[in-house]
Amino acid sequence: MKKALLLLLTFFAVTTISAQIVKPVKWTTKVEKINESEINLIMQATIEKDWHVYSQYTPDDGPLPAEFTFENAKGNYELVGKVKESPYKKQFNDVFGVDEFYFANKATFTQKVKIINPKLAIIKGAIDFQVCKEVCINDNSTFSFGVPKMNLDAKNSTEEITVIAPVATVDTTNNETAAADTTSTTKKNVVAEPTEKPEKDNKRGLLTIFFLAFLGGFAALLTPCVFPMIPMTVSFFTKQSKTPAQGKRNAILYGLSIIGIYLVLGSLVTGIFGAEALNELSTNVWFNIIFFVLLVIFASSFLGAFEIMLPNSWANKVDRQADKGGIVGILFMALALAIVSFSCTGPIVGTLLVESASKGGIAPIVGMLGFSSALALPFMLFAMFPSWLTSLPKSGGWLNTVKVSLGFLELALAFKFLSQADLVLQLHIIEREVFIAIWIAVFGAWALYLLGKITLPHDSPMTHISVGRLFMALLVLTFTVYMIPGLFGAPLKLISAFPPPQTYSESPRGFFGSSSSSDSSVVLPEGAELGEHNIITFHDYEAGFAYAKKVNKPIMLDFTGYACVNCRKMEINVWSDERVLQMLKNDIVLISLYVDDKRDLPESEQFVSKETGKKVKTIGNKWSDFIITRYKTNTQPYYVLTDLNEKNLNEAIGYTPNIDEYLAWLKDGVSKFKK
């Protein structure tokens, strides 16, 4: 009885919350006068707790990015650059298989405008955006900015910024957010951008970069260019230092110098590109193509095609400075290590910079800190404790094996960037099956190399392989075999962050998408298609309703969205249950209505909503207005069971990850249908 009561209360709470118009974002605006010809239009969002609004730069195939439009610009004003954003947060979405860039609690968007028409009084703009928690809402808001008086003939100065005071907070149910006329003047040189403390996921992202870079530094340590230098360096400090204490101080300074050199490199990358530009790299087609080419070059170098080396004259000049001794000499010794070992460390450093640069912000600096720490630590420790040298393995062919293995890894990683460029352009060249096939080929070749079946230019002749190399070969071979089912639709959860999403493939359903052999022979009704799990699905309400009448079955309305995360979770985790799937296939007629479908309606079908007062121009607008008008909610996913008179069979529900609860809801509605 207690369990039944708890289930009933939970069901009541969910349905009560979902059956309402939800507006979790409230907007305010203000105008900042930069000089006599330029202003900033500022839109500030206050976001309710646990809700997320998505950035303009959110990658394709993920949640819907924010989109801004401004009216009647021609002859009146010019937009200077893109809309700038306050810092967003970044998190990998394992449902869509892409990173999502989002704002929590608050967000600020700033558009710089150059005024051309001195008589211009108002600038109107709008934002279309998606906001998600357990459900997703596709919303929009329009803004009206009052333009201050401008003296376009005056000499511009950026020393004063006149701030048009923000209006009172309004929600997005209003058609326009008007700017007030009250002004105040403050002395500034630039517009201050609000900042937020990074959340735990941002910290985890930087820690992940540090950890991976640390592993990269350790791998570089085990290459032929670096490993043999450890005993040479220790010998130098032992002989040059008059006392053990001095030797330890010099060793610590040497290690810190190595870290400093690579930190400078990471800072230069961040400084040259800027944090904002770096944040855009992950979705920029040309940067991804350039990164692909760079990584292929680095991989070719590691595999033995050629050596990437800095000019010998650089090393000679640095060596002469290192011979002077003292603190300056130690600094130049560290620089000499970086230059001499560049043929081995360069490709790793380049790969780390490419990967961390695509993450944005200070990631390149964090990456170089991790790499240089791993590289410097052994030099410091062995110089401080020379007796440890006896425990080091001898140099040999195994060092080249490490180097070649890194080459195979870099080659595999390169195709991640080529795949991202293909995704953005929607060329469908590197689809999921092609990407996985490439990785199978690369890792398969690596396994054969470790087993001694493939030899490369710098390999030493060998009569047998070591036990350690055999175990490594078996591990790589196991991973290769694991990926093979991915060619037929298996999800491959271990590498879900790398290949394109399953929807971006030659066969989106895949071999594993079919629940039975009979699905392929199903004759589809007019206007229907095979949807998720090969369920017969309608995307037009009238067509689905007509078919339901024909077969005398209840209707399940599925209000969903292409960019709705929890809609995908329901389809993947709940609908896939055999009991639920059988009911969806046999007992109801499924009508899935996508509220974010951007295709335009024919002009004759476009109208102004009586409920919201907004013009309904797209198919998505039509279904969004339908759910708002009929069911007084705007959230997705949202499920409604109706009879053939369009009356609800039971209470509609939203996101319900509990399979038994969802199944009970389905059975309850179907049992009330009168045939």
C-alpha positions in Angstrom: 0.0 0.0 0.0 2.8 2.4 0.8 4.5 1.7 -2.5 1.2 2.2 -4.3 0.6 5.5 -2.5 4.1 6.7 -3.2 3.7 5.9 -6.9 0.3 7.7 -7.0 1.8 10.8 -5.4 4.8 10.8 -7.7 2.5 10.5 -10.7 0.3 13.3 -9.5 3.3 15.6 -8.9 4.7 14.9 -12.4 1.5 15.5 -14.2 0.7 18.6 -12.1 4.1 20.2 -12.9 4.1 19.3 -16.6 0.6 20.5 -17.4 1.4 24.2 -17.4 3.1 26.8 -19.5 6.7 26.9 -18.1 8.8 30.1 -18.5 12.1 29.4 -16.8 13.9 32.4 -18.5 13.2 36.1 -17.8 14.9 38.8 -19.8 16.0 42.4 -19.2 17.7 44.8 -21.6 19.7 47.9 -21.6 21.7 50.1 -24.0 25.2 51.3 -23.5 26.4 54.3 -25.5 30.0 53.8 -26.4 30.5 57.0 -28.4 28.6 59.3 -30.7 28.1 56.6 -33.4 28.2 53.2 -31.6 26.1 51.6 -28.9 25.9 48.2 -27.2 22.6 46.3 -27.1 22.6 44.2 -24.0 20.2 41.3 -23.3 20.4 39.7 -19.9 18.8 36.4 -19.1 17.9 35.2 -15.6 17.6 31.4 -15.7 15.7 29.4 -13.1 17.7 26.9 -11.0 18.7 23.6 -12.8 17.6 25.0 -16.3 20.1 25.5 -19.1 20.1 27.9 -22.1 22.4 26.9 -24.9 25.1 29.1 -26.5 25.2 30.2 -30.2 28.2 28.0 -30.5 26.7 24.7 -29.4 27.8 22.1 -32.1 25.4 20.7 -34.6 23.6 17.5 -33.8 23.2 18.7 -30.2 20.7 21.0 -28.4 19.4 24.0 -30.3 21.8 27.0 -30.2 20.5 30.5 -29.5 19.8 32.5 -32.7 19.6 36.3 -32.8 17.9 38.5 -35.5 17.7 42.3 -35.8 15.1 44.1 -37.9 15.5 46.9 -40.5 19.2 47.4 -40.3 19.7 48.5 -43.9 20.3 52.3 -44.0 19.7 52.7 -40.3 22.5 50.8 -38.5 25.2 48.2 -38.9 26.0 45.2 -36.7 29.6 45.2 -35.6 30.7 41.6 -35.3 28.7 38.8 -33.8 26.7 38.8 -30.6 29.1 38.4 -27.7 28.3 36.1 -24.8 29.2 35.9 -21.2 31.3 32.8 -20.3 29.4 29.6 -21.0 29.9 26.1 -19.5 30.9 23.0 -21.5 29.8 19.4 -20.9 29.8 16.3 -23.1 26.3 15.0 -23.9 26.5 11.2 -24.2 23.0 11.1 -25.9 23.9 13.3 -28.8 27.6 12.4 -28.7 28.7 16.1 -28.9 29.8 18.8 -26.4 27.0 21.1 -25.4 27.7 24.8 -24.5 25.2 26.2 -22.0 24.4 28.9 -19.5 23.2 28.3 -16.0 21.6 30.9 -13.6 22.3 33.9 -15.9 23.6 34.9 -19.3 24.5 38.1 -21.0 24.5 38.7 -24.7 25.9 41.9 -26.2 25.6 43.2 -29.8 27.7 46.2 -30.8 25.9 48.5 -33.3 27.1 51.4 -35.4 24.4 54.0 -36.0 24.0 55.3 -39.6 20.7 57.1 -39.4 20.8 59.9 -36.8 16.9 59.9 -36.6 16.8 56.2 -35.6 14.8 55.9 -32.4 14.3 52.1 -31.9 16.1 48.9 -32.8 14.1 45.7 -32.6 15.6 42.3 -32.2 14.6 38.7 -31.3 16.2 35.6 -29.9 15.1 32.0 -30.5 16.5 29.7 -27.9 16.1 26.3 -26.2 16.0 25.8 -22.4 16.2 22.4 -20.9 16.1 20.6 -17.5 14.3 17.3 -17.4 12.2 18.6 -20.3 13.1 21.0 -23.1 11.3 24.2 -24.2 11.8 25.9 -27.5 11.1 29.6 -26.8 11.7 33.1 -28.2 11.6 36.6 -27.1 11.5 40.0 -28.9 13.3 43.1 -27.7 12.9 46.8 -28.5 15.9 49.0 -27.7 15.5 52.8 -27.3 18.4 54.5 -29.2 19.9 57.5 -27.4 20.5 60.8 -29.2 23.6 60.5 -31.3 25.8 63.3 -32.8 27.2 61.4 -35.8 29.4 64.4 -36.8 31.2 64.6 -33.4 34.6 63.0 -32.9 34.2 59.7 -31.3 35.8 58.8 -27.9 35.6 55.6 -26.0 36.3 57.1 -22.7 32.6 57.6 -21.8 29.9 55.0 -21.9 26.4 56.1 -21.3 24.3 53.4 -19.8 20.6 53.3 -20.6 19.1 51.8 -17.4 17.7 48.3 -17.6 14.0 47.8 -17.7 12.2 45.8 -15.1 12.4 42.0 -15.4 9.9 40.5 -17.8 9.3 37.0 -19.0 9.2 35.7 -22.5 5.4 35.7 -22.7 5.7 39.4 -23.6 6.0 40.2 -27.3 8.5 43.0 -26.7 11.0 44.0 -24.0 11.2 47.8 -24.1 14.2 49.9 -23.0 13.8 52.7 -20.5 14.9 56.3 -21.2 16.7 57.0 -17.9 20.5 57.4 -18.5 23.5 57.5 -16.3 27.1 58.1 -17.3 30.1 56.0 -16.0 33.8 56.3 -17.0 35.0 53.1 -18.7 37.3 52.1 -21.5 35.6 48.8 -22.4 32.3 47.2 -21.8 32.6 44.9 -18.7 31.5 41.3 -19.4 30.0 39.5 -16.5 31.8 36.4 -15.3 30.8 33.4 -13.3 32.7 30.9 -11.2 33.3 27.7 -13.1 31.1 24.9 -12.0 32.4 21.4 -11.1 32.1 20.1 -14.6 34.4 22.9 -15.9 36.9 22.0 -13.2 36.6 18.3 -14.2 37.2 19.3 -17.8 40.5 21.0 -17.0 41.5 18.2 -14.6 40.9 15.7 -17.5 43.1 17.8 -19.8 45.8 18.0 -17.1 45.7 14.2 -16.6 45.8 13.4 -20.3 48.6 15.9 -20.9 50.5 14.3 -17.9 50.2 10.9 -19.6 51.4 12.5 -22.8 54.4 13.9 -21.0 55.1 10.5 -19.5 54.8 8.9 -23.0 57.3 11.5 -24.4 59.7 10.5 -21.6 59.8 7.0 -23.0 60.8 8.0 -26.5 64.3 7.6 -28.0 65.0 11.4 -27.9 64.3 11.9 -24.2 64.9 8.7 -22.2 68.7 8.4 -22.9 69.1 12.0 -21.7 68.1 11.2 -18.1 71.4 9.6 -17.1 73.4 12.3 -19.0 71.6 15.1 -17.2 72.0 13.4 -13.8 75.7 13.0 -14.5 76.0 16.7 -15.3 74.4 17.8 -12.0 76.4 15.3 -10.0 79.8 16.5 -11.3 79.0 20.2 -11.4 77.5 20.5 -8.0 80.0 21.0 -5.1 77.6 19.6 -2.4 74.6 17.3 -2.5 72.4 20.1 -1.3 73.5 22.3 -4.3 72.9 19.4 -6.7 69.3 19.1 -5.4 68.7 22.8 -5.7 70.0 22.8 -9.3 67.9 19.8 -10.1 64.7 21.5 -8.8 65.5 24.7 -10.7 66.1 22.6 -13.9 62.7 20.9 -13.5 60.9 24.2 -12.9 62.7 25.7 -15.9 61.3 22.9 -18.1 57.8 23.5 -16.8 58.2 27.3 -17.3 59.3 26.8 -21.0 56.2 24.8 -21.8 53.9 27.1 -19.8 55.1 30.0 -21.9 54.2 28.0 -25.0 50.7 27.3 -23.7 50.3 31.0 -22.8 51.3 32.1 -26.3 48.7 29.9 -27.9 46.0 31.3 -25.6 47.2 34.8 -26.0 47.5 34.7 -29.8 44.1 33.2 -30.4 42.3 34.5 -27.3 39.9 32.5 -25.2 36.8 33.5 -27.2 38.3 32.4 -30.5 39.5 29.1 -29.0 36.0 28.3 -27.9 34.8 28.4 -31.5 37.5 26.1 -32.8 35.6 22.9 -32.1 32.9 23.9 -34.6 35.0 25.7 -37.2 35.4 23.6 -40.4 38.7 25.0 -41.5 40.4 24.7 -38.1 39.3 21.1 -37.9 40.6 20.3 -41.3 44.0 22.0 -40.4 44.1 20.1 -37.2 43.5 16.9 -39.1 46.4 17.6 -41.5 48.7 18.5 -38.6 48.0 15.3 -36.7 48.5 13.2 -39.8 51.9 14.9 -40.2 52.8 14.3 -36.6 51.7 10.7 -36.9 53.8 10.2 -40.0 56.8 11.5 -38.2 56.3 9.1 -35.3 55.8 6.2 -37.7 59.2 6.9 -39.2 58.4 8.7 -42.5 60.6 11.7 -41.5 61.9 13.6 -38.5 60.4 17.0 -37.4 63.5 18.9 -36.1 64.3 22.5 -35.2 67.4 24.1 -36.9 70.7 22.7 -35.5 71.9 26.3 -35.1 69.3 26.8 -32.4 70.6 23.9 -30.4 74.3 25.0 -30.8 73.6 28.5 -29.6 71.6 27.2 -26.6 74.3 24.7 -25.7 76.9 27.5 -25.6 74.8 29.5 -23.2 74.3 26.3 -21.0 78.0 25.9 -20.7 78.3 29.2 -18.7 76.8 27.5 -15.6 74.9 29.1 -12.8 71.1 29.8 -12.9 71.3 31.1 -16.5 73.2 28.0 -17.6 70.5 25.7 -16.0 67.7 27.7 -17.7 69.4 27.2 -21.1 70.0 23.5 -20.3 66.2 23.1 -20.0 65.7 25.0 -23.2 68.3 22.7 -24.9 66.4 19.6 -23.7 63.2 21.1 -25.3 65.0 21.8 -28.6 67.1 18.6 -28.9 64.1 16.3 -28.0 61.7 18.2 -30.3 61.6 15.4 -33.0 59.9 13.2 -30.3 58.1 15.8 -28.1 57.0 18.1 -30.9 54.2 15.9 -32.3 52.9 15.2 -28.8 53.0 18.9 -27.8 51.4 19.8 -31.1 48.6 17.2 -30.6 48.0 18.4 -27.0 47.8 22.0 -28.1 45.4 21.2 -30.9 43.1 19.2 -28.6 43.2 21.6 -25.7 42.9 24.7 -28.0 39.6 23.2 -29.3 38.4 23.2 -25.7 39.0 26.9 -25.3 39.9 29.2 -22.4 43.1 28.4 -20.4 43.0 24.7 -21.5 46.3 25.1 -23.5 48.1 26.4 -20.4 46.7 23.6 -18.3 47.7 21.1 -20.9 51.3 22.3 -21.0 51.4 22.3 -17.2 50.5 18.6 -17.2 52.8 17.7 -20.0 55.8 19.5 -18.6 55.3 18.3 -15.1 55.5 14.7 -16.2 58.5 15.4 -18.3 60.4 17.4 -15.6 59.6 15.2 -12.6 61.9 12.3 -13.5 64.8 14.6 -14.3 64.4 16.3 -10.9 64.0 13.1 -8.9 66.9 11.2 -10.5 69.1 14.2 -10.2 68.2 14.5 -6.5 68.6 10.8 -5.9 71.3 9.5 -8.4 71.2 5.9 -6.9 67.8 5.4 -8.4 69.4 5.3 -11.9 70.2 1.6 -11.4 66.5 0.8 -11.5 66.0 2.3 -15.0 65.7 -0.1 -17.9 68.3 0.1 -20.6 67.7 2.0 -23.8 66.8 -0.1 -26.8 64.3 -0.9 -29.5 61.4 -0.7 -27.1 61.8 3.1 -27.1 61.0 3.2 -30.8 58.0 0.9 -30.2 56.6 3.5 -27.8 57.2 6.2 -30.4 55.5 4.2 -33.2 52.5 3.4 -30.9 52.0 7.1 -30.3 52.0 7.5 -34.1 49.1 5.1 -34.4 47.2 6.9 -31.6 47.7 10.3 -33.3 46.5 8.9 -36.6 43.3 7.7 -35.0 42.7 11.0 -33.2 43.2 12.9 -36.5 40.1 11.5 -38.0 38.0 12.8 -35.1 38.7 16.3 -36.4 38.0 15.4 -40.0 34.8 13.8 -38.8 33.8 17.0 -37.0 34.3 19.1 -40.2 32.2 16.6 -42.1 29.5 16.8 -39.5 29.3 20.6 -39.7 29.2 20.6 -43.5 26.8 17.6 -43.6 28.8 16.0 -46.4 28.1 12.5 -45.2 31.6 11.4 -46.2 32.9 10.3 -42.8 29.7 8.8 -41.6 29.7 6.6 -38.4 30.4 3.3 -40.3 33.3 4.9 -42.2 34.8 6.4 -39.1 34.6 3.1 -37.2 36.1 1.2 -40.1 39.1 3.6 -40.2 39.6 3.1 -36.5 39.4 -0.7 -36.9 42.1 -0.5 -39.6 44.4 1.8 -37.6 44.1 -0.2 -34.3 44.3 -3.5 -36.3 47.5 -2.3 -37.9 48.9 -1.3 -34.5 48.1 -4.7 -33.1 49.9 -6.4 -36.1 52.9 -4.1 -35.5 53.1 -5.0 -31.8 52.9 -8.7 -32.8 55.9 -8.1 -35.2 53.9 -8.7 -38.4 54.6 -5.2 -39.6 58.0 -3.4 -39.4 58.7 0.3 -39.9 61.8 2.2 -40.9 63.4 2.8 -37.5 62.7 -0.7 -36.1 65.6 -2.9 -35.0 65.7 -6.6 -36.2 64.2 -8.9 -33.7 63.8 -12.7 -33.3 61.0 -12.6 -30.8 58.7 -10.1 -28.9 58.7 -9.5 -25.2 55.9 -10.6 -22.9 55.0 -7.0 -22.2 54.7 -6.2 -25.9 52.5 -9.3 -26.4 50.1 -8.2 -23.6 49.9 -4.8 -25.2 49.2 -6.3 -28.6 46.4 -8.4 -27.1 44.9 -5.3 -25.4 44.9 -3.4 -28.7 43.5 -6.4 -30.6 40.7 -6.8 -28.1 39.8 -3.1 -28.5 39.8 -3.6 -32.3 37.4 -6.6 -32.1 35.2 -4.6 -29.7 34.7 -1.9 -32.4 33.5 -4.4 -35.1 29.9 -4.6 -34.0 29.8 -0.8 -34.3 29.7 -1.2 -38.1 26.3 -2.8 -37.6 24.8 -0.3 -35.2 26.1 -1.3 -31.8 26.4 1.8 -29.6 30.2 1.4 -28.6 29.7 3.3 -25.3 33.4 3.1 -24.5 34.2 5.5 -27.4 30.9 7.3 -27.7 32.7 10.7 -27.6 34.7 10.0 -30.8 32.6 8.7 -33.7 29.7 10.6 -35.3 26.2 10.0 -33.6 24.3 6.9 -34.7 21.8 9.1 -36.6 24.7 10.3 -38.9 25.3 7.0 -40.6 24.5 5.0 -43.8 21.9 3.0 -41.8 20.7 5.0 -38.8 18.7 2.0 -37.5 21.6 -0.3 -38.0 21.6 -4.1 -37.8 21.0 -3.8 -34.0 18.2 -1.3 -34.5 15.9 -4.1 -35.7 13.9 -5.8 -33.0 12.7 -8.5 -35.2 13.3 -9.9 -38.7 9.7 -9.1 -39.7 10.2 -5.3 -39.4 11.9 -4.9 -42.8 8.8 -6.4 -44.5 6.3 -4.0 -42.9 4.0 -2.2 -45.3 3.8 1.4 -44.2 0.5 3.3 -44.2 0.4 6.4 -46.2 2.2 9.3 -44.5 4.0 7.0 -42.0 7.6 5.9 -41.7 9.6 3.5 -39.5 10.7 5.6 -36.5 12.8 4.7 -33.4 13.0 0.9 -32.9 11.1 0.5 -36.2 7.8 1.7 -34.7 5.4 2.9 -37.3 5.4 6.6 -36.8 3.4 9.5 -38.2 4.7 13.1 -38.1 1.5 14.7 -39.2 -1.4 14.8 -36.8 -4.2 14.6 -39.4 -2.6 11.6 -41.2 -2.0 9.8 -38.0 -5.5 10.5 -36.7 -7.1 9.2 -40.0 -5.1 6.0 -39.7 -6.1 5.5 -36.1 -9.7 5.7 -37.1 -9.1 3.2 -39.8 -7.5 0.6 -37.5 -9.6 1.5 -34.5 -6.7 2.1 -32.1 -5.9 4.7 -29.5 -3.5 7.5 -30.3 -0.3 8.4 -28.5 0.9 11.9 -29.2 4.6 12.3 -28.7 5.6 16.0 -28.4 9.3 15.9 -29.0 12.2 17.7 -30.6 15.3 16.9 -32.6 17.5 18.6 -30.0 15.6 17.3 -27.0 18.0 15.3 -24.8 15.5 13.6 -22.6 13.3 12.7 -25.6 16.3 10.7 -26.9 16.8 9.2 -23.4 13.2 8.0 -23.3 13.4 6.5 -26.8 16.8 4.7 -26.0 16.2 3.6 -22.4 12.4 3.3 -22.0 10.9 2.6 -25.4 13.6 -0.2 -26.0 12.1 -2.3 -23.1 10.4 -5.2 -24.8 7.1 -4.8 -22.9 6.9 -1.1 -23.8 8.0 -1.7 -27.4 5.4 -4.3 -28.0 2.6 -1.9 -26.8 4.0 0.9 -29.0 4.1 -1.3 -32.0 0.8 -3.2 -31.6 -1.6 -1.3 -29.3 -1.5 2.3 -30.2 -0.9 4.7 -33.2 2.2 6.8 -32.6 2.2 10.4 -33.8 5.5 12.2 -33.1 5.3 16.0 -33.5 8.6 17.8 -33.6 8.3 21.3 -32.1 11.8 22.4 -33.4 11.2 21.4 -37.0 12.5 24.5 -38.9 10.9 23.8 -42.2 8.5 26.6 -43.4 4.8 26.0 -43.6 3.2 26.9 -47.0 2.2 30.5 -46.8 -1.5 29.5 -47.0 -1.1 27.5 -43.8 0.8 30.2 -41.8 -1.3 32.0 -39.1 -1.1 34.1 -36.0 -1.6 32.1 -32.8 -4.7 33.1 -30.8 -2.9 31.8 -27.6 0.4 33.5 -27.9 -0.1 36.2 -30.5 2.9 35.1 -32.4 3.1 34.2 -36.1 3.2 30.5 -36.8 5.6 30.1 -39.8 7.2 26.7 -39.4 6.1 23.1 -38.9 7.7 23.3 -35.4 5.8 26.5 -34.6 2.6 24.7 -35.6 3.1 21.8 -33.2 4.4 24.1 -30.5 1.3 26.2 -30.7 -0.8 22.9 -30.7 0.6 21.7 -27.4 0.3 25.2 -25.8 -3.3 25.7 -27.0 -4.7 22.3 -26.3 -2.6 21.0 -23.4 -1.5 24.3 -21.8 2.2 23.2 -21.6 5.3 23.8 -23.7 7.6 21.1 -22.4 9.1 18.1 -24.2 8.9 15.2 -24.0 5.2 15.2 -23.4 3.0 12.1 -24.0 -0.8 12.1 -24.4 -3.0 9.1 -24.9 -6.3 10.0 -26.7 -9.3 8.2 -28.1 -10.8 8.7 -31.6 -12.8 11.7 -30.3 -9.6 13.4 -29.3 -10.4 13.0 -25.6 -7.6 12.1 -23.1 -7.7 8.5 -21.9 -5.7 9.4 -18.8 -3.4 12.1 -17.5 -0.6 13.1 -19.9 2.9 12.7 -18.6 6.3 14.1 -19.3 9.8 12.7 -18.9 9.4 9.4 -17.1 12.7 7.4 -17.0 11.1 4.7 -14.8 10.2 1.9 -17.2 7.6 0.3 -14.9 5.9 3.6 -14.3 5.7 4.4 -18.0 4.4 0.9 -18.8 1.7 1.3 -16.2 0.7 4.6 -17.7 0.5 3.0 -21.2 -1.6 0.0 -19.9 -3.9 2.3 -18.0 -4.7 4.4 -21.1 -5.1 1.5 -23.5 -7.4 -0.3 -21.1 -9.8 2.7 -21.1 -10.0 2.8 -24.9 -13.5 1.6 -26.0 -13.3 -0.2 -29.4 
